[in-house]
């Protein structure tokens, strides 16, 4: 049938029902869940293999099979009983905790100045911070080593902690979060007679707990896993951190794969527990960092 103008009417488009939308959403969610499960299994296979190898006697580790004929905890007992792993745990915890606390304090103060204060060349200084993100830490190791040698701080905890505290990416994350906070809070604080330091400590930092948690946790993990710099500045076995100590263990054990895998598991176990206990804080910090495109 044609109209008076000689054109055919457009065919009626089928209506999209709520049921079809729900089916598409469910299909999409199931697809995403399947992909996540697949990637999780792929990621867990090396961990399962490490646990499987650590529970085998050293004589059976060369056999490429998942079956454990004679399961044993001898490798873990050897490490926990005869080694200096407890000193390494203590050294890693002390250096990582102090590094995380120092990074949060210094980075938040620098970000507060760049975000909430108005002074000359503020944006130029922020660009210098961004440039600092692009400089790899390995470039600075030689001058830092000479500096700490001149200060007689080598083979001390301070030689491990102090170079790891200045972190440009932490300043950037804090600044992006502070930029999202209402500036009316600063004005209200100034009306009440509060200065910049009091505004930072009493108003801005309590509102920044998610990003503080995220920066502290990630800095702690990064410091815990750092190998190269502590390896350069530490020679006392009682002061070695977990990565440095485990590197010496693996070198002395040679082809004793069960002991090597057990040492790797013991070194990673505290970080796994850290993520399990603080996973909500980590997610909140990542979601609330205020990173905008």
Order of alpha helices (4+ residues) and beta strands (2+ residues): alpha-alpha-alpha-alpha-alpha-alpha-alpha-alpha-alpha-alpha-alpha-alpha-alpha
